[in-house]
Amino acid sequence: MDKVYLTRPNVETGRGLGFLPGTLEEKYAPYLLPFDSIFTKALGKGFYEYCLKNKDIEPVPLGFLRGSTFDNCIVLVDEAQNCTREEMKMLLSRIGKNCKMIFSGDTEQADIPDSGLEDAVNRLEGIPGIEIVEFLDEDIVRSKMCKAIIMAYRN
């Protein structure tokens, strides 16, 4: 693999902050905080920053991927439950040679109606080369409190 792309829909939960000043990178930075946290923990801050500077790991806003072809790379799509059906189709139709695309999301936490992730799971299940992994309640590992809260909201 030559590169890792990081993307996610820039959908805010609840009330938005409005216009964010700055460069594209500065505007997109708040959406990348979860990626930054995980990659810093896994790779170390210095190596992660090196990979970002060298563009081995490249954050790209979802809306800027149209027209791209993903060859020899991994594409990580976080918060995929907030992708529209059109965004999901656009992402999936970018898959080129030697590409692994990984979507993570929880359809119970969608901030938009008609989640594109849920639609994709229904359409793509059973296609060779596509694997769908659904986690169960016992897979909630953030904390015991988080698990109890999620369970309370289901009732």
Summary of the structure (lengths in Angstrom):
residues: 155
radius of gyration: 16.4
end to end distance: 43.6
largest distance: 47.4
contacts: 367
relative contact order: 0.15
helix: 45%
strand: 13%
